[in-house]
């Protein structure tokens, strides 16, 4: 099975817009509950940190795919990179914490302390995504160059004959 021909059920769900809606709804529900207990700025900060911790663990700390042993040593984010390069699901999971951060900064009335605390959380959750993206992007780019070079060599050899 090749990555292009088979998308594991472990990552397939991330393409569904209903997943994005559910995640947004759940995050909004947590925020709503927290605003009933604490101030808005603290509620936003706690929501951001909860979301980022949960997604960090889920995307970057847990290894394996129960449906395909080929991906057993990879994190969920690496599996997304391999199977769904540049998909809308990857974009959503990368941009959602950024949007949360921006909303949190706005509703925290741009408090310097909360801004820094939330920014640290954002960096901790987005940096691993970017690192994995850069590694796989370079790997794909290098493989493409190798294929092009092989194709050029074959073409030049056939022209010489």
FIMARTOR-291320 format. One record per residue: x, y, z of N, C-alpha, C in turn; residue in one letter. Coordinates in steps of 0.05 Angstrom, whole numbers. Layout:
! FIMARTOR-291320
+--------+--------+--------+--------+--------+--------+--------+--------+--------+------+
!    n_x !    n_y !    n_z !   ca_x !   ca_y !   ca_z !    c_x !    c_y !    c_z ! code !
+--------+--------+--------+--------+--------+--------+--------+--------+--------+------+
!      X !      Y !      Z !      X !      Y !      Z !      X !      Y !      Z !    A !
...
+--------+--------+--------+--------+--------+--------+--------+--------+--------+------+
***
This chain:
! FIMARTOR-291320
+--------+--------+--------+--------+--------+--------+--------+--------+--------+------+
!    n_x !    n_y !    n_z !   ca_x !   ca_y !   ca_z !    c_x !    c_y !    c_z ! code !
+--------+--------+--------+--------+--------+--------+--------+--------+--------+------+
!     17 !    -24 !      0 !      0 !      0 !      0 !     17 !     25 !      0 !    X !
!     11 !     43 !    -17 !     26 !     69 !    -17 !      9 !     90 !     -3 !    X !
!     23 !    111 !      5 !      9 !    132 !     19 !    -12 !    146 !      1 !    X !
!     -6 !    148 !    -24 !    -25 !    162 !    -42 !    -50 !    146 !    -47 !    X !
!    -48 !    119 !    -46 !    -71 !    102 !    -52 !    -88 !     96 !    -28 !    X !
!    -77 !     99 !     -4 !    -91 !     91 !     20 !    -89 !    113 !     41 !    X !
!   -112 !    121 !     51 !   -113 !    140 !     73 !   -124 !    125 !     97 !    X !
!   -108 !    124 !    118 !   -115 !    109 !    142 !   -139 !    122 !    155 !    X !
!   -157 !    105 !    166 !   -180 !    116 !    181 !   -171 !    133 !    205 !    X !
!   -146 !    128 !    214 !   -135 !    143 !    236 !   -133 !    173 !    230 !    X !
!   -128 !    180 !    205 !   -126 !    209 !    197 !   -149 !    218 !    179 !    X !
!   -164 !    200 !    168 !   -185 !    207 !    149 !   -206 !    226 !    161 !    X !
!   -212 !    222 !    187 !   -233 !    238 !    200 !   -225 !    268 !    200 !    X !
!   -199 !    274 !    199 !   -191 !    302 !    200 !   -199 !    318 !    176 !    X !
!   -207 !    305 !    155 !   -216 !    319 !    131 !   -245 !    328 !    132 !    X !
!   -260 !    318 !    152 !   -289 !    324 !    154 !   -294 !    351 !    166 !    X !
!   -309 !    368 !    152 !   -317 !    394 !    164 !   -333 !    391 !    190 !    X !
!   -347 !    369 !    193 !   -362 !    365 !    218 !   -343 !    362 !    241 !    X !
!   -319 !    352 !    237 !   -299 !    351 !    258 !   -290 !    379 !    266 !    X !
!   -286 !    396 !    247 !   -278 !    423 !    253 !   -300 !    438 !    268 !    X !
!   -325 !    433 !    259 !   -348 !    446 !    273 !   -350 !    436 !    302 !    X !
!   -347 !    410 !    305 !   -348 !    398 !    332 !   -326 !    408 !    350 !    X !
!   -302 !    411 !    339 !   -280 !    421 !    355 !   -285 !    450 !    363 !    X !
!   -295 !    466 !    344 !   -301 !    494 !    350 !   -323 !    496 !    371 !    X !
!   -344 !    480 !    368 !   -366 !    479 !    387 !   -357 !    471 !    415 !    X !
!   -341 !    451 !    416 !   -331 !    441 !    442 !   -313 !    463 !    456 !    X !
!   -296 !    475 !    440 !   -279 !    497 !    451 !   -296 !    520 !    461 !    X !
!   -316 !    527 !    445 !   -335 !    548 !    453 !   -350 !    542 !    478 !    X !
!   -358 !    516 !    481 !   -372 !    507 !    505 !   -355 !    509 !    529 !    X !
!   -330 !    501 !    527 !   -311 !    503 !    549 !   -307 !    532 !    557 !    X !
!   -304 !    549 !    537 !   -301 !    578 !    542 !   -326 !    589 !    556 !    X !
!   -350 !    582 !    547 !   -374 !    591 !    559 !   -376 !    583 !    588 !    X !
!   -370 !    558 !    594 !   -371 !    548 !    621 !   -351 !    563 !    639 !    X !
!   -327 !    567 !    628 !   -307 !    581 !    644 !   -314 !    610 !    649 !    X !
!   -327 !    623 !    630 !   -335 !    651 !    634 !   -356 !    654 !    656 !    X !
!   -370 !    633 !    663 !   -389 !    634 !    684 !   -375 !    632 !    712 !    X !
!   -350 !    622 !    712 !   -336 !    618 !    737 !   -314 !    639 !    742 !    X !
!   -301 !    649 !    721 !   -279 !    668 !    724 !   -283 !    691 !    704 !    X !
!   -265 !    710 !    705 !   -266 !    733 !    686 !   -261 !    723 !    657 !    X !
!   -270 !    740 !    638 !   -267 !    733 !    610 !   -238 !    728 !    602 !    X !
!   -220 !    745 !    611 !   -192 !    743 !    603 !   -180 !    717 !    614 !    X !
!   -186 !    710 !    639 !   -176 !    685 !    650 !   -189 !    661 !    636 !    X !
!   -215 !    663 !    630 !   -229 !    641 !    616 !   -216 !    636 !    589 !    X !
!   -210 !    658 !    574 !   -197 !    654 !    548 !   -169 !    641 !    551 !    X !
!   -154 !    650 !    571 !   -127 !    639 !    576 !   -129 !    609 !    582 !    X !
!   -147 !    602 !    600 !   -150 !    574 !    608 !   -159 !    557 !    584 !    X !
!   -178 !    568 !    569 !   -188 !    553 !    545 !   -165 !    549 !    525 !    X !
!   -150 !    570 !    520 !   -127 !    567 !    501 !   -108 !    546 !    511 !    X !
!   -100 !    547 !    537 !    -81 !    528 !    547 !    -92 !    500 !    547 !    X !
!   -118 !    496 !    554 !   -130 !    469 !    553 !   -129 !    458 !    525 !    X !
!   -139 !    475 !    506 !   -139 !    466 !    478 !   -111 !    459 !    468 !    X !
!    -92 !    476 !    474 !    -64 !    471 !    464 !    -51 !    447 !    477 !    X !
!    -56 !    443 !    503 !    -45 !    419 !    516 !    -57 !    394 !    505 !    X !
!    -83 !    393 !    502 !    -97 !    369 !    492 !    -88 !    363 !    464 !    X !
!    -87 !    384 !    446 !    -79 !    378 !    419 !    -49 !    372 !    416 !    X !
!    -33 !    384 !    434 !     -4 !    377 !    433 !     -1 !    347 !    439 !    X !
!    -13 !    338 !    460 !    -11 !    310 !    468 !    -22 !    292 !    445 !    X !
!    -45 !    299 !    435 !    -58 !    282 !    415 !    -42 !    282 !    388 !    X !
!    -32 !    305 !    380 !    -19 !    307 !    354 !     11 !    300 !    355 !    X !
!     25 !    306 !    378 !     54 !    304 !    378 !     66 !    285 !    398 !    X !
!     50 !    274 !    416 !     61 !    257 !    437 !     53 !    227 !    434 !    X !
!     30 !    222 !    423 !     21 !    195 !    420 !     31 !    184 !    393 !    X !
!     43 !    161 !    394 !     54 !    148 !    369 !     36 !    126 !    360 !    X !
!     35 !    122 !    333 !     23 !     98 !    323 !     -3 !    102 !    308 !    X !
!    -11 !     81 !    294 !    -36 !     80 !    279 !    -47 !     52 !    282 !    X !
!    -70 !     49 !    295 !    -80 !     22 !    300 !    -89 !      8 !    274 !    X !
!    -93 !     23 !    252 !   -103 !     12 !    227 !    -81 !      4 !    208 !    X !
!    -57 !     15 !    212 !    -35 !     10 !    192 !     -9 !     10 !    207 !    X !
!      4 !    -14 !    209 !     29 !    -16 !    224 !     52 !      0 !    211 !    X !
!     49 !      7 !    186 !     69 !     23 !    172 !     75 !     50 !    186 !    X !
!     55 !     60 !    199 !     57 !     86 !    213 !     60 !     83 !    243 !    X !
!     68 !     60 !    253 !     68 !     55 !    281 !     88 !     72 !    297 !    X !
!    109 !     82 !    285 !    128 !     98 !    299 !    125 !    128 !    294 !    X !
!    103 !    136 !    282 !     99 !    164 !    275 !     77 !    177 !    293 !    X !
!     80 !    203 !    297 !     59 !    217 !    312 !     36 !    222 !    293 !    X !
!     14 !    231 !    304 !    -10 !    236 !    287 !     -4 !    258 !    267 !    X !
!     11 !    279 !    275 !     17 !    300 !    256 !     35 !    291 !    233 !    X !
!     54 !    273 !    239 !     71 !    262 !    218 !     54 !    245 !    199 !    X !
!     35 !    230 !    210 !     17 !    214 !    193 !      1 !    233 !    175 !    X !
!     -9 !    255 !    185 !    -23 !    274 !    169 !     -5 !    285 !    147 !    X !
!     20 !    291 !    154 !     39 !    302 !    134 !     43 !    282 !    111 !    X !
!     46 !    257 !    118 !     52 !    237 !     97 !     27 !    231 !     80 !    X !
!      4 !    228 !     93 !    -20 !    219 !     79 !    -36 !    241 !     67 !    X !
!    -36 !    265 !     80 !    -54 !    286 !     71 !    -39 !    312 !     66 !    X !
!    -17 !    311 !     53 !      0 !    334 !     49 !    -16 !    359 !     41 !    X !
!    -15 !    380 !     57 !    -28 !    405 !     50 !    -58 !    404 !     50 !    X !
!    -70 !    386 !     64 !    -99 !    384 !     64 !   -112 !    406 !     80 !    X !
!   -138 !    409 !     76 !   -153 !    429 !     91 !   -154 !    422 !    121 !    X !
!   -153 !    397 !    128 !   -152 !    389 !    156 !   -126 !    399 !    170 !    X !
!   -104 !    396 !    156 !    -79 !    406 !    167 !    -80 !    436 !    171 !    X !
!    -91 !    450 !    151 !    -93 !    479 !    153 !   -110 !    487 !    177 !    X !
!   -133 !    473 !    181 !   -150 !    479 !    203 !   -136 !    475 !    230 !    X !
!   -123 !    452 !    233 !   -109 !    446 !    258 !    -85 !    464 !    263 !    X !
!    -75 !    476 !    243 !    -53 !    495 !    247 !    -64 !    523 !    253 !    X !
!    -85 !    531 !    239 !    -95 !    558 !    242 !   -113 !    562 !    267 !    X !
!   -127 !    541 !    275 !   -146 !    543 !    298 !   -132 !    554 !    323 !    X !
!   -109 !    543 !    331 !    -96 !    555 !    355 !    -88 !    584 !    351 !    X !
!    -81 !    591 !    327 !    -73 !    619 !    321 !    -97 !    638 !    325 !    X !
!   -120 !    629 !    314 !   -145 !    645 !    317 !   -153 !    647 !    346 !    X !
!   -151 !    624 !    361 !   -157 !    625 !    389 !   -139 !    645 !    404 !    X !
!   -113 !    645 !    397 !    -94 !    663 !    409 !   -102 !    692 !    404 !    X !
!   -109 !    698 !    378 !   -116 !    726 !    371 !   -142 !    734 !    385 !    X !
!   -161 !    716 !    387 !   -186 !    723 !    402 !   -180 !    727 !    431 !    X !
!   -163 !    709 !    442 !   -156 !    711 !    470 !   -142 !    738 !    476 !    X !
!   -124 !    746 !    458 !   -110 !    771 !    462 !   -130 !    795 !    461 !    X !
!   -149 !    793 !    443 !   -169 !    815 !    441 !   -186 !    816 !    466 !    X !
!   -196 !    793 !    475 !   -215 !    793 !    497 !   -201 !    796 !    524 !    X !
!   -175 !    792 !    525 !   -159 !    797 !    549 !   -151 !    827 !    550 !    X !
!   -162 !    842 !    532 !   -156 !    871 !    530 !   -126 !    876 !    527 !    X !
!   -113 !    858 !    513 !    -85 !    861 !    507 !    -67 !    864 !    532 !    X !
!    -74 !    850 !    553 !    -58 !    850 !    577 !    -31 !    838 !    570 !    X !
!    -10 !    852 !    577 !     17 !    842 !    571 !     23 !    815 !    582 !    X !
!     16 !    810 !    607 !     22 !    785 !    620 !      6 !    762 !    607 !    X !
!    -20 !    766 !    602 !    -36 !    744 !    590 !    -27 !    740 !    560 !    X !
!    -19 !    762 !    547 !    -10 !    760 !    520 !     15 !    741 !    519 !    X !
!     34 !    746 !    537 !     58 !    730 !    537 !     52 !    701 !    544 !    X !
!     35 !    697 !    564 !     27 !    670 !    572 !     14 !    655 !    549 !    X !
!     -5 !    668 !    536 !    -18 !    655 !    513 !      0 !    652 !    489 !    X !
!     19 !    670 !    485 !     38 !    668 !    463 !     56 !    644 !    467 !    X !
!     65 !    640 !    492 !     81 !    616 !    498 !     66 !    591 !    492 !    X !
!     41 !    590 !    499 !     24 !    567 !    493 !     22 !    563 !    463 !    X !
!     18 !    585 !    448 !     16 !    583 !    419 !     42 !    572 !    407 !    X !
!     64 !    582 !    415 !     90 !    573 !    405 !     94 !    544 !    411 !    X !
!     87 !    535 !    435 !     91 !    507 !    442 !     74 !    488 !    426 !    X !
!     51 !    497 !    416 !     34 !    480 !    400 !     39 !    482 !    370 !    X !
!     47 !    506 !    360 !     51 !    509 !    332 !     79 !    502 !    323 !    X !
!     99 !    506 !    339 !    127 !    500 !    332 !    131 !    471 !    324 !    X !
!    121 !    451 !    338 !    125 !    424 !    329 !    112 !    419 !    302 !    X !
!     89 !    431 !    297 !     76 !    428 !    271 !     94 !    439 !    248 !    X !
!    105 !    462 !    253 !    122 !    474 !    233 !    148 !    458 !    229 !    X !
!    159 !    448 !    250 !    184 !    432 !    248 !    178 !    407 !    231 !    X !
!    156 !    393 !    237 !    150 !    369 !    221 !    144 !    377 !    192 !    X !
!    131 !    399 !    188 !    125 !    408 !    161 !    151 !    414 !    146 !    X !
!    170 !    427 !    159 !    195 !    434 !    146 !    211 !    409 !    139 !    X !
!    212 !    389 !    157 !    226 !    364 !    152 !    215 !    350 !    128 !    X !
!    188 !    346 !    128 !    176 !    332 !    106 !    176 !    347 !     80 !    X !
!    174 !    374 !     82 !    175 !    390 !     58 !    203 !    388 !     45 !    X !
!    224 !    389 !     61 !    251 !    386 !     50 !    255 !    358 !     39 !    X !
!    245 !    338 !     53 !    248 !    311 !     44 !    234 !    307 !     17 !    X !
!    210 !    317 !     15 !    195 !    315 !    -10 !    209 !    331 !    -33 !    X !
!    219 !    354 !    -26 !    233 !    371 !    -46 !    258 !    357 !    -56 !    X !
!    274 !    345 !    -37 !    298 !    330 !    -45 !    292 !    306 !    -62 !    X !
!    270 !    291 !    -55 !    262 !    268 !    -71 !    254 !    277 !    -99 !    X !
!    240 !    299 !   -101 !    232 !    309 !   -127 !    256 !    316 !   -144 !    X !
!    276 !    329 !   -132 !    301 !    336 !   -147 !    315 !    311 !   -156 !    X !
!    317 !    291 !   -139 !    330 !    266 !   -147 !    316 !    253 !   -171 !    X !
!    289 !    252 !   -170 !    274 !    241 !   -192 !    279 !    257 !   -218 !    X !
!    279 !    283 !   -216 !    285 !    300 !   -239 !    312 !    295 !   -250 !    X !
!    332 !    292 !   -233 !    360 !    287 !   -242 !    362 !    260 !   -255 !    X !
!    349 !    239 !   -244 !    348 !    213 !   -257 !    335 !    214 !   -284 !    X !
!    313 !    229 !   -286 !    299 !    232 !   -311 !    316 !    246 !   -332 !    X !
!    331 !    267 !   -323 !    349 !    282 !   -341 !    371 !    264 !   -351 !    X !
!    383 !    248 !   -333 !    404 !    229 !   -341 !    395 !    209 !   -361 !    X !
!    371 !    198 !   -356 !    360 !    178 !   -375 !    355 !    191 !   -402 !    X !
!    344 !    215 !   -401 !    338 !    229 !   -426 !    363 !    236 !   -442 !    X !
!    384 !    245 !   -428 !    409 !    251 !   -441 !    423 !    226 !   -452 !    X !
!    421 !    204 !   -438 !    432 !    179 !   -448 !    418 !    169 !   -473 !    X !
!    391 !    172 !   -473 !    376 !    163 !   -496 !    381 !    181 !   -520 !    X !
!    386 !    206 !   -516 !    392 !    225 !   -538 !    420 !    219 !   -550 !    X !
!    439 !    210 !   -534 !    466 !    205 !   -543 !    466 !    180 !   -561 !    X !
!    448 !    162 !   -556 !    448 !    137 !   -572 !    437 !    143 !   -599 !    X !
+--------+--------+--------+--------+--------+--------+--------+--------+--------+------+
***
